[in-house]
Each structure stands twice: as C-alpha cells, then as structure tokens.
Amino acid sequence: MSIECLKCENEVVKFELPDHIAAHFNYFPHLCNDCYYSCYSSQKAVEHEVMSNHSVLQNKAKNIYMHNLCLGIYKDCLLAKKYGHKYVLLYGLPI
C-alpha cells in the first residue's frame, strides 16, 4: 500500500514512510559507533549491525521534538490517504 508524502508528494510504501519523512528533516537518531552510518529506523539499525558487525547506538541522537514532528506528519499522511488532503488541511490531527 502506497501513501503520498505530504511534503514532497511522492508515493511511498506505508512501512517506509516514517523513514522517508525523517529523511526530509535529516533526522537520524540511530548512529553507528564504527562508521558514519545513521538511520531513523531501529530495524535498519539492527540490519546494519548484522550486515557489518558494527555497533549502532540506538536513540543516541534522539530529539523528542523531531520525533514528534515526524510522527505527526506520518499520521497526517495516513489521514490524507483515508479522508483526503482537504480534511487534513482543515482539521489536522484529531484530538
């Protein structure tokens, strides 16, 4: 299932959307201790550890503001898919 990114209007596979949104803001909280690798997804951090035998420091650079911003945009993208862009622009996230 593809979801449109509200920032760039590209269609992105749903499970890749959080990483895609974080990349727009250069937000990568997981940092490799052995090279310059960084990522948003803890799953990709573990994959890097397994493939490279490196040690990734999970949430080493976590910023709660950036995390919540990315999460909010992700939820807006899902709402736009379900109800349309106009709904998101008029009402935003439901409380």
PDB file of N, CA, C and O in Angstrom:
ATOM      1  N   MET A   1       0.843  -1.183   0.000  1.00  0.00           N
ATOM      2  CA  MET A   1       0.000   0.000   0.000  1.00  0.00           C
ATOM      3  C   MET A   1       0.886   1.244   0.000  1.00  0.00           C
ATOM      4  O   MET A   1       1.746   1.400   0.867  1.00  0.00           O
ATOM      5  N   SER A   2       0.676   2.111  -0.958  1.00  0.00           N
ATOM      6  CA  SER A   2       1.448   3.348  -1.058  1.00  0.00           C
ATOM      7  C   SER A   2       0.669   4.509  -0.451  1.00  0.00           C
ATOM      8  O   SER A   2      -0.555   4.588  -0.549  1.00  0.00           O
ATOM      9  N   ILE A   3       1.414   5.394   0.173  1.00  0.00           N
ATOM     10  CA  ILE A   3       0.847   6.596   0.787  1.00  0.00           C
ATOM     11  C   ILE A   3       1.592   7.792   0.200  1.00  0.00           C
ATOM     12  O   ILE A   3       2.808   7.740   0.018  1.00  0.00           O
ATOM     13  N   GLU A   4       0.869   8.861  -0.094  1.00  0.00           N
ATOM     14  CA  GLU A   4       1.520  10.064  -0.611  1.00  0.00           C
ATOM     15  C   GLU A   4       2.162  10.840   0.531  1.00  0.00           C
ATOM     16  O   GLU A   4       1.521  11.119   1.545  1.00  0.00           O
ATOM     17  N   CYS A   5       3.429  11.183   0.358  1.00  0.00           N
ATOM     18  CA  CYS A   5       4.122  12.043   1.316  1.00  0.00           C
ATOM     19  C   CYS A   5       3.593  13.462   1.120  1.00  0.00           C
ATOM     20  O   CYS A   5       3.644  14.002   0.015  1.00  0.00           O
ATOM     21  N   LEU A   6       3.089  14.058   2.187  1.00  0.00           N
ATOM     22  CA  LEU A   6       2.528  15.405   2.085  1.00  0.00           C
ATOM     23  C   LEU A   6       3.603  16.465   1.860  1.00  0.00           C
ATOM     24  O   LEU A   6       3.296  17.568   1.409  1.00  0.00           O
ATOM     25  N   LYS A   7       4.839  16.147   2.165  1.00  0.00           N
ATOM     26  CA  LYS A   7       5.930  17.114   1.988  1.00  0.00           C
ATOM     27  C   LYS A   7       6.393  17.188   0.539  1.00  0.00           C
ATOM     28  O   LYS A   7       6.578  18.281   0.003  1.00  0.00           O
ATOM     29  N   CYS A   8       6.584  16.024  -0.108  1.00  0.00           N
ATOM     30  CA  CYS A   8       7.146  16.020  -1.470  1.00  0.00           C
ATOM     31  C   CYS A   8       6.184  15.463  -2.519  1.00  0.00           C
ATOM     32  O   CYS A   8       6.480  15.511  -3.713  1.00  0.00           O
ATOM     33  N   GLU A   9       5.042  14.936  -2.087  1.00  0.00           N
ATOM     34  CA  GLU A   9       4.005  14.382  -2.956  1.00  0.00           C
ATOM     35  C   GLU A   9       4.412  13.101  -3.666  1.00  0.00           C
ATOM     36  O   GLU A   9       3.720  12.678  -4.592  1.00  0.00           O
ATOM     37  N   ASN A  10       5.510  12.467  -3.264  1.00  0.00           N
ATOM     38  CA  ASN A  10       5.893  11.167  -3.813  1.00  0.00           C
ATOM     39  C   ASN A  10       5.084  10.074  -3.138  1.00  0.00           C
ATOM     40  O   ASN A  10       4.720  10.190  -1.968  1.00  0.00           O
ATOM     41  N   GLU A  11       4.805   9.005  -3.887  1.00  0.00           N
ATOM     42  CA  GLU A  11       4.144   7.831  -3.321  1.00  0.00           C
ATOM     43  C   GLU A  11       5.205   6.963  -2.654  1.00  0.00           C
ATOM     44  O   GLU A  11       6.219   6.635  -3.270  1.00  0.00           O
ATOM     45  N   VAL A  12       4.973   6.593  -1.403  1.00  0.00           N
ATOM     46  CA  VAL A  12       5.937   5.826  -0.617  1.00  0.00           C
ATOM     47  C   VAL A  12       5.201   4.640   0.003  1.00  0.00           C
ATOM     48  O   VAL A  12       4.061   4.771   0.449  1.00  0.00           O
ATOM     49  N   VAL A  13       5.863   3.480   0.027  1.00  0.00           N
ATOM     50  CA  VAL A  13       5.277   2.310   0.677  1.00  0.00           C
ATOM     51  C   VAL A  13       5.052   2.644   2.148  1.00  0.00           C
ATOM     52  O   VAL A  13       5.909   3.254   2.787  1.00  0.00           O
ATOM     53  N   LYS A  14       3.904   2.246   2.685  1.00  0.00           N
ATOM     54  CA  LYS A  14       3.497   2.650   4.037  1.00  0.00           C
ATOM     55  C   LYS A  14       4.570   2.383   5.087  1.00  0.00           C
ATOM     56  O   LYS A  14       4.854   3.256   5.907  1.00  0.00           O
ATOM     57  N   PHE A  15       5.173   1.189   5.078  1.00  0.00           N
ATOM     58  CA  PHE A  15       6.145   0.869   6.130  1.00  0.00           C
ATOM     59  C   PHE A  15       7.451   1.644   5.981  1.00  0.00           C
ATOM     60  O   PHE A  15       8.240   1.693   6.925  1.00  0.00           O
ATOM     61  N   GLU A  16       7.700   2.253   4.819  1.00  0.00           N
ATOM     62  CA  GLU A  16       8.902   3.064   4.621  1.00  0.00           C
ATOM     63  C   GLU A  16       8.649   4.553   4.857  1.00  0.00           C
ATOM     64  O   GLU A  16       9.587   5.350   4.880  1.00  0.00           O
ATOM     65  N   LEU A  17       7.391   4.921   5.030  1.00  0.00           N
ATOM     66  CA  LEU A  17       7.035   6.339   5.155  1.00  0.00           C
ATOM     67  C   LEU A  17       7.679   7.035   6.359  1.00  0.00           C
ATOM     68  O   LEU A  17       8.146   8.163   6.204  1.00  0.00           O
ATOM     69  N   PRO A  18       7.731   6.424   7.552  1.00  0.00           N
ATOM     70  CA  PRO A  18       8.399   7.118   8.667  1.00  0.00           C
ATOM     71  C   PRO A  18       9.867   7.455   8.367  1.00  0.00           C
ATOM     72  O   PRO A  18      10.329   8.547   8.700  1.00  0.00           O
ATOM     73  N   ASP A  19      10.598   6.525   7.742  1.00  0.00           N
ATOM     74  CA  ASP A  19      11.990   6.793   7.363  1.00  0.00           C
ATOM     75  C   ASP A  19      12.063   7.904   6.322  1.00  0.00           C
ATOM     76  O   ASP A  19      12.933   8.772   6.383  1.00  0.00           O
ATOM     77  N   HIS A  20      11.141   7.865   5.370  1.00  0.00           N
ATOM     78  CA  HIS A  20      11.106   8.861   4.300  1.00  0.00           C
ATOM     79  C   HIS A  20      10.884  10.264   4.874  1.00  0.00           C
ATOM     80  O   HIS A  20      11.563  11.215   4.487  1.00  0.00           O
ATOM     81  N   ILE A  21       9.939  10.379   5.790  1.00  0.00           N
ATOM     82  CA  ILE A  21       9.645  11.679   6.409  1.00  0.00           C
ATOM     83  C   ILE A  21      10.843  12.169   7.214  1.00  0.00           C
ATOM     84  O   ILE A  21      11.215  13.339   7.126  1.00  0.00           O
ATOM     85  N   ALA A  22      11.444  11.286   7.991  1.00  0.00           N
ATOM     86  CA  ALA A  22      12.619  11.662   8.794  1.00  0.00           C
ATOM     87  C   ALA A  22      13.755  12.151   7.901  1.00  0.00           C
ATOM     88  O   ALA A  22      14.485  13.071   8.272  1.00  0.00           O
ATOM     89  N   ALA A  23      13.907  11.544   6.733  1.00  0.00           N
ATOM     90  CA  ALA A  23      14.974  11.948   5.807  1.00  0.00           C
ATOM     91  C   ALA A  23      14.766  13.384   5.317  1.00  0.00           C
ATOM     92  O   ALA A  23      15.738  14.098   5.069  1.00  0.00           O
ATOM     93  N   HIS A  24      13.511  13.810   5.177  1.00  0.00           N
ATOM     94  CA  HIS A  24      13.242  15.198   4.769  1.00  0.00           C
ATOM     95  C   HIS A  24      13.845  16.193   5.759  1.00  0.00           C
ATOM     96  O   HIS A  24      14.225  17.301   5.377  1.00  0.00           O
ATOM     97  N   PHE A  25      13.931  15.804   7.011  1.00  0.00           N
ATOM     98  CA  PHE A  25      14.423  16.693   8.059  1.00  0.00           C
ATOM     99  C   PHE A  25      15.831  16.332   8.534  1.00  0.00           C
ATOM    100  O   PHE A  25      16.317  16.860   9.535  1.00  0.00           O
ATOM    101  N   ASN A  26      16.479  15.419   7.796  1.00  0.00           N
ATOM    102  CA  ASN A  26      17.817  14.942   8.197  1.00  0.00           C
ATOM    103  C   ASN A  26      17.833  14.493   9.655  1.00  0.00           C
ATOM    104  O   ASN A  26      18.766  14.790  10.400  1.00  0.00           O
ATOM    105  N   TYR A  27      16.787  13.775  10.045  1.00  0.00           N
ATOM    106  CA  TYR A  27      16.662  13.289  11.423  1.00  0.00           C
ATOM    107  C   TYR A  27      16.968  11.792  11.469  1.00  0.00           C
ATOM    108  O   TYR A  27      16.175  10.971  11.008  1.00  0.00           O
ATOM    109  N   PHE A  28      18.105  11.457  12.022  1.00  0.00           N
ATOM    110  CA  PHE A  28      18.555  10.071  12.097  1.00  0.00           C
ATOM    111  C   PHE A  28      19.079   9.795  13.509  1.00  0.00           C
ATOM    112  O   PHE A  28      20.265   9.995  13.774  1.00  0.00           O
ATOM    113  N   PRO A  29      18.212   9.340  14.417  1.00  0.00           N
ATOM    114  CA  PRO A  29      18.609   9.190  15.819  1.00  0.00           C
ATOM    115  C   PRO A  29      19.524   8.006  16.123  1.00  0.00           C
ATOM    116  O   PRO A  29      20.148   7.970  17.183  1.00  0.00           O
ATOM    117  N   HIS A  30      19.614   7.035  15.209  1.00  0.00           N
ATOM    118  CA  HIS A  30      20.449   5.857  15.457  1.00  0.00           C
ATOM    119  C   HIS A  30      21.791   6.033  14.743  1.00  0.00           C
ATOM    120  O   HIS A  30      21.833   6.196  13.524  1.00  0.00           O
ATOM    121  N   LEU A  31      22.879   6.001  15.504  1.00  0.00           N
ATOM    122  CA  LEU A  31      24.212   6.269  14.962  1.00  0.00           C
ATOM    123  C   LEU A  31      25.123   5.064  15.135  1.00  0.00           C
ATOM    124  O   LEU A  31      25.150   4.441  16.196  1.00  0.00           O
ATOM    125  N   CYS A  32      25.873   4.741  14.078  1.00  0.00           N
ATOM    126  CA  CYS A  32      26.846   3.659  14.161  1.00  0.00           C
ATOM    127  C   CYS A  32      28.080   4.158  14.909  1.00  0.00           C
ATOM    128  O   CYS A  32      28.568   5.263  14.672  1.00  0.00           O
ATOM    129  N   ASN A  33      28.559   3.333  15.799  1.00  0.00           N
ATOM    130  CA  ASN A  33      29.741   3.659  16.596  1.00  0.00           C
ATOM    131  C   ASN A  33      31.034   3.419  15.819  1.00  0.00           C
ATOM    132  O   ASN A  33      32.098   3.889  16.222  1.00  0.00           O
ATOM    133  N   ASP A  34      30.943   2.684  14.700  1.00  0.00           N
ATOM    134  CA  ASP A  34      32.138   2.263  13.970  1.00  0.00           C
ATOM    135  C   ASP A  34      32.297   2.903  12.592  1.00  0.00           C
ATOM    136  O   ASP A  34      33.365   2.804  11.989  1.00  0.00           O
ATOM    137  N   CYS A  35      31.259   3.553  12.091  1.00  0.00           N
ATOM    138  CA  CYS A  35      31.359   4.223  10.788  1.00  0.00           C
ATOM    139  C   CYS A  35      30.401   5.413  10.796  1.00  0.00           C
ATOM    140  O   CYS A  35      29.898   5.790  11.855  1.00  0.00           O
ATOM    141  N   TYR A  36      30.146   5.999   9.653  1.00  0.00           N
ATOM    142  CA  TYR A  36      29.301   7.191   9.578  1.00  0.00           C
ATOM    143  C   TYR A  36      27.830   6.872   9.302  1.00  0.00           C
ATOM    144  O   TYR A  36      27.056   7.775   8.983  1.00  0.00           O
ATOM    145  N   TYR A  37      27.436   5.611   9.420  1.00  0.00           N
ATOM    146  CA  TYR A  37      26.053   5.215   9.150  1.00  0.00           C
ATOM    147  C   TYR A  37      25.115   5.787  10.217  1.00  0.00           C
ATOM    148  O   TYR A  37      25.426   5.771  11.408  1.00  0.00           O
ATOM    149  N   SER A  38      23.968   6.290   9.768  1.00  0.00           N
ATOM    150  CA  SER A  38      22.913   6.733  10.677  1.00  0.00           C
ATOM    151  C   SER A  38      21.574   6.453  10.007  1.00  0.00           C
ATOM    152  O   SER A  38      21.484   6.401   8.781  1.00  0.00           O
ATOM    153  N   CYS A  39      20.539   6.272  10.817  1.00  0.00           N
ATOM    154  CA  CYS A  39      19.228   5.972  10.254  1.00  0.00           C
ATOM    155  C   CYS A  39      18.129   6.358  11.234  1.00  0.00           C
ATOM    156  O   CYS A  39      18.390   6.647  12.402  1.00  0.00           O
ATOM    157  N   TYR A  40      16.898   6.359  10.738  1.00  0.00           N
ATOM    158  CA  TYR A  40      15.730   6.654  11.561  1.00  0.00           C
ATOM    159  C   TYR A  40      15.153   5.382  12.177  1.00  0.00           C
ATOM    160  O   TYR A  40      14.701   5.385  13.322  1.00  0.00           O
ATOM    161  N   SER A  41      15.172   4.301  11.408  1.00  0.00           N
ATOM    162  CA  SER A  41      14.514   3.058  11.800  1.00  0.00           C
ATOM    163  C   SER A  41      15.394   2.180  12.681  1.00  0.00           C
ATOM    164  O   SER A  41      16.549   1.915  12.346  1.00  0.00           O
ATOM    165  N   SER A  42      14.846   1.727  13.810  1.00  0.00           N
ATOM    166  CA  SER A  42      15.610   0.813  14.664  1.00  0.00           C
ATOM    167  C   SER A  42      15.820  -0.521  13.959  1.00  0.00           C
ATOM    168  O   SER A  42      16.819  -1.198  14.202  1.00  0.00           O
ATOM    169  N   GLN A  43      14.888  -0.905  13.088  1.00  0.00           N
ATOM    170  CA  GLN A  43      15.046  -2.141  12.314  1.00  0.00           C
ATOM    171  C   GLN A  43      16.247  -2.032  11.374  1.00  0.00           C
ATOM    172  O   GLN A  43      17.031  -2.974  11.255  1.00  0.00           O
ATOM    173  N   LYS A  44      16.389  -0.893  10.715  1.00  0.00           N
ATOM    174  CA  LYS A  44      17.540  -0.708   9.821  1.00  0.00           C
ATOM    175  C   LYS A  44      18.839  -0.627  10.611  1.00  0.00           C
ATOM    176  O   LYS A  44      19.892  -1.023  10.113  1.00  0.00           O
ATOM    177  N   ALA A  45      18.774  -0.121  11.834  1.00  0.00           N
ATOM    178  CA  ALA A  45      19.959  -0.081  12.693  1.00  0.00           C
ATOM    179  C   ALA A  45      20.424  -1.496  13.009  1.00  0.00           C
ATOM    180  O   ALA A  45      21.619  -1.790  12.957  1.00  0.00           O
ATOM    181  N   VAL A  46      19.481  -2.367  13.335  1.00  0.00           N
ATOM    182  CA  VAL A  46      19.818  -3.766  13.623  1.00  0.00           C
ATOM    183  C   VAL A  46      20.355  -4.450  12.370  1.00  0.00           C
ATOM    184  O   VAL A  46      21.320  -5.210  12.449  1.00  0.00           O
ATOM    185  N   GLU A  47      19.744  -4.190  11.215  1.00  0.00           N
ATOM    186  CA  GLU A  47      20.232  -4.763   9.953  1.00  0.00           C
ATOM    187  C   GLU A  47      21.674  -4.335   9.697  1.00  0.00           C
ATOM    188  O   GLU A  47      22.493  -5.146   9.263  1.00  0.00           O
ATOM    189  N   HIS A  48      21.989  -3.074   9.962  1.00  0.00           N
ATOM    190  CA  HIS A  48      23.358  -2.589   9.769  1.00  0.00           C
ATOM    191  C   HIS A  48      24.319  -3.324  10.694  1.00  0.00           C
ATOM    192  O   HIS A  48      25.414  -3.706  10.284  1.00  0.00           O
ATOM    193  N   GLU A  49      23.909  -3.518  11.936  1.00  0.00           N
ATOM    194  CA  GLU A  49      24.754  -4.248  12.893  1.00  0.00           C
ATOM    195  C   GLU A  49      25.033  -5.667  12.408  1.00  0.00           C
ATOM    196  O   GLU A  49      26.170  -6.133  12.470  1.00  0.00           O
ATOM    197  N   VAL A  50      24.007  -6.350  11.928  1.00  0.00           N
ATOM    198  CA  VAL A  50      24.154  -7.736  11.474  1.00  0.00           C
ATOM    199  C   VAL A  50      25.023  -7.813  10.224  1.00  0.00           C
ATOM    200  O   VAL A  50      25.911  -8.660  10.134  1.00  0.00           O
ATOM    201  N   MET A  51      24.768  -6.930   9.261  1.00  0.00           N
ATOM    202  CA  MET A  51      25.495  -6.974   7.978  1.00  0.00           C
ATOM    203  C   MET A  51      26.950  -6.528   8.108  1.00  0.00           C
ATOM    204  O   MET A  51      27.813  -7.046   7.399  1.00  0.00           O
ATOM    205  N   SER A  52      27.236  -5.591   8.988  1.00  0.00           N
ATOM    206  CA  SER A  52      28.580  -5.008   9.060  1.00  0.00           C
ATOM    207  C   SER A  52      29.362  -5.414  10.303  1.00  0.00           C
ATOM    208  O   SER A  52      30.561  -5.152  10.406  1.00  0.00           O
ATOM    209  N   ASN A  53      28.675  -6.058  11.247  1.00  0.00           N
ATOM    210  CA  ASN A  53      29.293  -6.407  12.532  1.00  0.00           C
ATOM    211  C   ASN A  53      29.735  -5.148  13.292  1.00  0.00           C
ATOM    212  O   ASN A  53      30.708  -5.175  14.045  1.00  0.00           O
ATOM    213  N   HIS A  54      29.007  -4.056  13.083  1.00  0.00           N
ATOM    214  CA  HIS A  54      29.265  -2.802  13.782  1.00  0.00           C
ATOM    215  C   HIS A  54      28.311  -2.676  14.961  1.00  0.00           C
ATOM    216  O   HIS A  54      27.381  -3.469  15.110  1.00  0.00           O
ATOM    217  N   SER A  55      28.548  -1.687  15.784  1.00  0.00           N
ATOM    218  CA  SER A  55      27.699  -1.416  16.942  1.00  0.00           C
ATOM    219  C   SER A  55      26.946  -0.107  16.713  1.00  0.00           C
ATOM    220  O   SER A  55      27.557   0.955  16.599  1.00  0.00           O
ATOM    221  N   VAL A  56      25.618  -0.189  16.646  1.00  0.00           N
ATOM    222  CA  VAL A  56      24.795   1.000  16.443  1.00  0.00           C
ATOM    223  C   VAL A  56      24.223   1.451  17.782  1.00  0.00           C
ATOM    224  O   VAL A  56      23.639   0.658  18.522  1.00  0.00           O
ATOM    225  N   LEU A  57      24.397   2.720  18.078  1.00  0.00           N
ATOM    226  CA  LEU A  57      23.873   3.313  19.307  1.00  0.00           C
ATOM    227  C   LEU A  57      22.449   3.791  19.034  1.00  0.00           C
ATOM    228  O   LEU A  57      22.244   4.841  18.425  1.00  0.00           O
ATOM    229  N   GLN A  58      21.469   3.013  19.489  1.00  0.00           N
ATOM    230  CA  GLN A  58      20.078   3.340  19.206  1.00  0.00           C
ATOM    231  C   GLN A  58      19.621   4.528  20.052  1.00  0.00           C
ATOM    232  O   GLN A  58      19.879   4.599  21.253  1.00  0.00           O
ATOM    233  N   ASN A  59      18.947   5.442  19.395  1.00  0.00           N
ATOM    234  CA  ASN A  59      18.427   6.672  20.014  1.00  0.00           C
ATOM    235  C   ASN A  59      19.516   7.564  20.601  1.00  0.00           C
ATOM    236  O   ASN A  59      19.238   8.379  21.480  1.00  0.00           O
ATOM    237  N   LYS A  60      20.734   7.422  20.131  1.00  0.00           N
ATOM    238  CA  LYS A  60      21.847   8.243  20.622  1.00  0.00           C
ATOM    239  C   LYS A  60      21.583   9.725  20.347  1.00  0.00           C
ATOM    240  O   LYS A  60      21.902  10.587  21.166  1.00  0.00           O
ATOM    241  N   ALA A  61      21.003  10.003  19.194  1.00  0.00           N
ATOM    242  CA  ALA A  61      20.750  11.397  18.817  1.00  0.00           C
ATOM    243  C   ALA A  61      19.250  11.704  18.799  1.00  0.00           C
ATOM    244  O   ALA A  61      18.806  12.571  18.046  1.00  0.00           O
ATOM    245  N   LYS A  62      18.467  10.997  19.624  1.00  0.00           N
ATOM    246  CA  LYS A  62      17.016  11.203  19.618  1.00  0.00           C
ATOM    247  C   LYS A  62      16.669  12.603  20.116  1.00  0.00           C
ATOM    248  O   LYS A  62      17.175  13.073  21.135  1.00  0.00           O
ATOM    249  N   ASN A  63      15.806  13.234  19.371  1.00  0.00           N
ATOM    250  CA  ASN A  63      15.304  14.562  19.696  1.00  0.00           C
ATOM    251  C   ASN A  63      13.784  14.441  19.758  1.00  0.00           C
ATOM    252  O   ASN A  63      13.146  14.215  18.729  1.00  0.00           O
ATOM    253  N   ILE A  64      13.204  14.584  20.919  1.00  0.00           N
ATOM    254  CA  ILE A  64      11.771  14.344  21.089  1.00  0.00           C
ATOM    255  C   ILE A  64      10.933  15.274  20.212  1.00  0.00           C
ATOM    256  O   ILE A  64       9.874  14.875  19.728  1.00  0.00           O
ATOM    257  N   TYR A  65      11.396  16.509  20.003  1.00  0.00           N
ATOM    258  CA  TYR A  65      10.665  17.430  19.132  1.00  0.00           C
ATOM    259  C   TYR A  65      10.631  16.895  17.700  1.00  0.00           C
ATOM    260  O   TYR A  65       9.568  16.844  17.081  1.00  0.00           O
ATOM    261  N   MET A  66      11.793  16.495  17.173  1.00  0.00           N
ATOM    262  CA  MET A  66      11.859  15.974  15.803  1.00  0.00           C
ATOM    263  C   MET A  66      11.082  14.664  15.682  1.00  0.00           C
ATOM    264  O   MET A  66      10.407  14.423  14.681  1.00  0.00           O
ATOM    265  N   HIS A  67      11.185  13.826  16.702  1.00  0.00           N
ATOM    266  CA  HIS A  67      10.459  12.556  16.693  1.00  0.00           C
ATOM    267  C   HIS A  67       8.953  12.804  16.588  1.00  0.00           C
ATOM    268  O   HIS A  67       8.274  12.179  15.773  1.00  0.00           O
ATOM    269  N   ASN A  68       8.436  13.713  17.410  1.00  0.00           N
ATOM    270  CA  ASN A  68       7.005  14.015  17.395  1.00  0.00           C
ATOM    271  C   ASN A  68       6.577  14.718  16.113  1.00  0.00           C
ATOM    272  O   ASN A  68       5.464  14.500  15.633  1.00  0.00           O
ATOM    273  N   LEU A  69       7.440  15.554  15.552  1.00  0.00           N
ATOM    274  CA  LEU A  69       7.149  16.209  14.279  1.00  0.00           C
ATOM    275  C   LEU A  69       6.988  15.166  13.176  1.00  0.00           C
ATOM    276  O   LEU A  69       6.014  15.195  12.424  1.00  0.00           O
ATOM    277  N   CYS A  70       7.944  14.247  13.081  1.00  0.00           N
ATOM    278  CA  CYS A  70       7.883  13.192  12.062  1.00  0.00           C
ATOM    279  C   CYS A  70       6.657  12.309  12.267  1.00  0.00           C
ATOM    280  O   CYS A  70       5.991  11.940  11.300  1.00  0.00           O
ATOM    281  N   LEU A  71       6.356  11.972  13.506  1.00  0.00           N
ATOM    282  CA  LEU A  71       5.185  11.151  13.815  1.00  0.00           C
ATOM    283  C   LEU A  71       3.892  11.867  13.424  1.00  0.00           C
ATOM    284  O   LEU A  71       2.974  11.248  12.885  1.00  0.00           O
ATOM    285  N   GLY A  72       3.821  13.163  13.696  1.00  0.00           N
ATOM    286  CA  GLY A  72       2.641  13.937  13.328  1.00  0.00           C
ATOM    287  C   GLY A  72       2.434  14.001  11.824  1.00  0.00           C
ATOM    288  O   GLY A  72       1.306  13.883  11.347  1.00  0.00           O
ATOM    289  N   ILE A  73       3.509  14.187  11.077  1.00  0.00           N
ATOM    290  CA  ILE A  73       3.410  14.228   9.613  1.00  0.00           C
ATOM    291  C   ILE A  73       3.002  12.860   9.080  1.00  0.00           C
ATOM    292  O   ILE A  73       2.200  12.767   8.150  1.00  0.00           O
ATOM    293  N   TYR A  74       3.551  11.799   9.666  1.00  0.00           N
ATOM    294  CA  TYR A  74       3.172  10.436   9.275  1.00  0.00           C
ATOM    295  C   TYR A  74       1.666  10.230   9.472  1.00  0.00           C
ATOM    296  O   TYR A  74       0.989   9.711   8.584  1.00  0.00           O
ATOM    297  N   LYS A  75       1.150  10.632  10.621  1.00  0.00           N
ATOM    298  CA  LYS A  75      -0.285  10.481  10.892  1.00  0.00           C
ATOM    299  C   LYS A  75      -1.122  11.327   9.936  1.00  0.00           C
ATOM    300  O   LYS A  75      -2.187  10.895   9.495  1.00  0.00           O
ATOM    301  N   ASP A  76      -0.644  12.536   9.613  1.00  0.00           N
ATOM    302  CA  ASP A  76      -1.343  13.379   8.639  1.00  0.00           C
ATOM    303  C   ASP A  76      -1.389  12.707   7.267  1.00  0.00           C
ATOM    304  O   ASP A  76      -2.411  12.773   6.584  1.00  0.00           O
ATOM    305  N   CYS A  77      -0.302  12.068   6.861  1.00  0.00           N
ATOM    306  CA  CYS A  77      -0.269  11.357   5.574  1.00  0.00           C
ATOM    307  C   CYS A  77      -1.304  10.237   5.553  1.00  0.00           C
ATOM    308  O   CYS A  77      -1.993  10.045   4.551  1.00  0.00           O
ATOM    309  N   LEU A  78      -1.414   9.497   6.661  1.00  0.00           N
ATOM    310  CA  LEU A  78      -2.405   8.420   6.744  1.00  0.00           C
ATOM    311  C   LEU A  78      -3.824   8.977   6.689  1.00  0.00           C
ATOM    312  O   LEU A  78      -4.691   8.410   6.024  1.00  0.00           O
ATOM    313  N   LEU A  79      -4.064  10.092   7.392  1.00  0.00           N
ATOM    314  CA  LEU A  79      -5.385  10.726   7.355  1.00  0.00           C
ATOM    315  C   LEU A  79      -5.715  11.231   5.953  1.00  0.00           C
ATOM    316  O   LEU A  79      -6.854  11.110   5.502  1.00  0.00           O
ATOM    317  N   ALA A  80      -4.729  11.793   5.265  1.00  0.00           N
ATOM    318  CA  ALA A  80      -4.943  12.294   3.906  1.00  0.00           C
ATOM    319  C   ALA A  80      -5.297  11.149   2.963  1.00  0.00           C
ATOM    320  O   ALA A  80      -6.121  11.314   2.064  1.00  0.00           O
ATOM    321  N   LYS A  81      -4.680   9.998   3.166  1.00  0.00           N
ATOM    322  CA  LYS A  81      -4.989   8.826   2.343  1.00  0.00           C
ATOM    323  C   LYS A  81      -6.434   8.386   2.582  1.00  0.00           C
ATOM    324  O   LYS A  81      -7.140   8.020   1.643  1.00  0.00           O
ATOM    325  N   LYS A  82      -6.864   8.425   3.830  1.00  0.00           N
ATOM    326  CA  LYS A  82      -8.197   7.939   4.190  1.00  0.00           C
ATOM    327  C   LYS A  82      -9.302   8.952   3.877  1.00  0.00           C
ATOM    328  O   LYS A  82     -10.348   8.584   3.342  1.00  0.00           O
ATOM    329  N   TYR A  83      -9.071  10.229   4.210  1.00  0.00           N
ATOM    330  CA  TYR A  83     -10.125  11.241   4.105  1.00  0.00           C
ATOM    331  C   TYR A  83      -9.880  12.314   3.045  1.00  0.00           C
ATOM    332  O   TYR A  83     -10.784  13.090   2.735  1.00  0.00           O
ATOM    333  N   GLY A  84      -8.670  12.368   2.486  1.00  0.00           N
ATOM    334  CA  GLY A  84      -8.334  13.388   1.504  1.00  0.00           C
ATOM    335  C   GLY A  84      -7.511  14.521   2.106  1.00  0.00           C
ATOM    336  O   GLY A  84      -7.532  14.750   3.315  1.00  0.00           O
ATOM    337  N   HIS A  85      -6.793  15.217   1.246  1.00  0.00           N
ATOM    338  CA  HIS A  85      -5.917  16.304   1.690  1.00  0.00           C
ATOM    339  C   HIS A  85      -6.693  17.438   2.358  1.00  0.00           C
ATOM    340  O   HIS A  85      -6.226  18.040   3.325  1.00  0.00           O
ATOM    341  N   LYS A  86      -7.874  17.717   1.831  1.00  0.00           N
ATOM    342  CA  LYS A  86      -8.668  18.831   2.355  1.00  0.00           C
ATOM    343  C   LYS A  86      -8.982  18.625   3.836  1.00  0.00           C
ATOM    344  O   LYS A  86      -8.950  19.578   4.615  1.00  0.00           O
ATOM    345  N   TYR A  87      -9.283  17.392   4.227  1.00  0.00           N
ATOM    346  CA  TYR A  87      -9.582  17.086   5.630  1.00  0.00           C
ATOM    347  C   TYR A  87      -8.399  17.442   6.519  1.00  0.00           C
ATOM    348  O   TYR A  87      -8.563  18.069   7.565  1.00  0.00           O
ATOM    349  N   VAL A  88      -7.216  17.040   6.098  1.00  0.00           N
ATOM    350  CA  VAL A  88      -6.012  17.295   6.897  1.00  0.00           C
ATOM    351  C   VAL A  88      -5.749  18.791   6.999  1.00  0.00           C
ATOM    352  O   VAL A  88      -5.402  19.287   8.071  1.00  0.00           O
ATOM    353  N   LEU A  89      -5.911  19.509   5.900  1.00  0.00           N
ATOM    354  CA  LEU A  89      -5.669  20.952   5.918  1.00  0.00           C
ATOM    355  C   LEU A  89      -6.695  21.699   6.776  1.00  0.00           C
ATOM    356  O   LEU A  89      -6.359  22.681   7.437  1.00  0.00           O
ATOM    357  N   LEU A  90      -7.931  21.236   6.761  1.00  0.00           N
ATOM    358  CA  LEU A  90      -8.976  21.910   7.539  1.00  0.00           C
ATOM    359  C   LEU A  90      -8.957  21.545   9.019  1.00  0.00           C
ATOM    360  O   LEU A  90      -9.133  22.408   9.879  1.00  0.00           O
ATOM    361  N   TYR A  91      -8.742  20.271   9.312  1.00  0.00           N
ATOM    362  CA  TYR A  91      -8.925  19.794  10.681  1.00  0.00           C
ATOM    363  C   TYR A  91      -7.657  19.315  11.371  1.00  0.00           C
ATOM    364  O   TYR A  91      -7.610  19.271  12.600  1.00  0.00           O
ATOM    365  N   GLY A  92      -6.638  18.959  10.615  1.00  0.00           N
ATOM    366  CA  GLY A  92      -5.409  18.448  11.222  1.00  0.00           C
ATOM    367  C   GLY A  92      -5.653  17.143  11.944  1.00  0.00           C
ATOM    368  O   GLY A  92      -6.609  16.427  11.648  1.00  0.00           O
ATOM    369  N   LEU A  93      -4.800  16.843  12.876  1.00  0.00           N
ATOM    370  CA  LEU A  93      -4.930  15.600  13.632  1.00  0.00           C
ATOM    371  C   LEU A  93      -6.095  15.683  14.612  1.00  0.00           C
ATOM    372  O   LEU A  93      -6.272  16.701  15.281  1.00  0.00           O
ATOM    373  N   PRO A  94      -6.895  14.610  14.700  1.00  0.00           N
ATOM    374  CA  PRO A  94      -7.975  14.617  15.691  1.00  0.00           C
ATOM    375  C   PRO A  94      -7.410  14.517  17.100  1.00  0.00           C
ATOM    376  O   PRO A  94      -6.360  13.910  17.313  1.00  0.00           O
ATOM    377  N   ILE A  95      -8.098  15.106  18.049  1.00  0.00           N
ATOM    378  CA  ILE A  95      -7.638  15.065  19.450  1.00  0.00           C
ATOM    379  C   ILE A  95      -8.169  13.818  20.119  1.00  0.00           C
ATOM    380  O   ILE A  95      -7.902  13.589  21.298  1.00  0.00           O
TER     381      ILE A  95
END
